[in-house]
Amino acid sequence: MATEITCPMVGKIVKVDVKVGDKVAEDDQVAILEAMKMEMPIVSPAAGTIKSINVEAGQEVEADAVIATLE
């Protein structure tokens, strides 16, 4: 079953740290979000393999947007 990695708030993706096929552990940084002039890490909620990435650097995102999925 796929696990979604979501964005905690509205902002801009500054950097994506993973690619499809990468293995990640729980709490590994997946991307960096810029919101309210601060940069915040977006971390994986579980261990798994990155199945898809739905954002790219520079993209504006809404709160709860799915930025990637794990399998």
N, C-alpha and C positions, 0 to 999 in steps of 0.2 A: 504494500500500500504506500502511495506517495505521501510525503510530508511536505507541507508548504512552508517556505521561508517568506515571511511578510515584513513589510515596512512599518515601523511603529508610528510614524507621523508623516505629514506632508513635508516634502523637501526635494532635494536634488541629489541624485546618485553621483558621487565624486569619483569613486573607484570601485571596480568589481575585482575581487581578489581570487576568484575561482573560475574554472571553465568546466564545461560538460565532461563528465567522466572522472573528475577529481573526487577523491575520498576525503571526507571531513569528519571530525569528531564533534561531539556536542560542545557548544560554546566556541567553536572555531569561527574566526571572522570571515564573513562571506563578501561583505561590501562595506563601503563607508557612505553615510548619508550626511548631507549638509542641511541643517535646519536651524533657523534663528541664529545664523552666523556661527554655529558650532558644528564640529564634525563628530558624528557618533558612529560607532561600529554597529553593523547588523550581523548578528551571530546565528549560527545554526542551532535550531532547537533540539536536534538529535544527531546521532552519528549516521552516516550513510554515504551514498555516491550521488553527486550532482547529476540529475536527470535532464534538467532544462534551466536556462537562464532567460528571464523575461525582460531584463533591463540592460542598459549600457551606460557608461560614464557620460555625464552631462544631461541625462534624462530626468525630467521632473516626474515625481511620483506622488500618489495620494496615500493617505493613511490606510493601512491594511492591504495595500497592493501586494500581490504575490510577485516577489522578485526572482524566486528560483524554487525548484522542487527537488526533493531528495527521493531516492528509492532505496 
